[in-house]
């Protein structure tokens, strides 16, 4: 994908009806602008930037990733709140 980027048509992204969680490490090789753009194009998606992680979140932050994924799939969509994940999430969200 790095050599040949995959471009998905915006109209296809807009038709996604499933719940979507988009994860990215704060030191990821993927540009944050790309991830935020994807988040905006998939209506109702959740975006989570994982601190102290690259593109290999599952190896670098497995416990945190597990907590986030379980939280995402076990909550009602409107009730999902990253604030409940701990002090780092509040700091990151509230600045």
Secondary structure, DSSP 8 states (H G I E B T S, - for coil): --SS-----HHHHHT--S--EEEEETT-SS-HHHHHHHHHHSTT-EEEEETT--S-HHHHSHHHHHHHHHHHHHS-GGG--GGGG-HHHHHHHH-
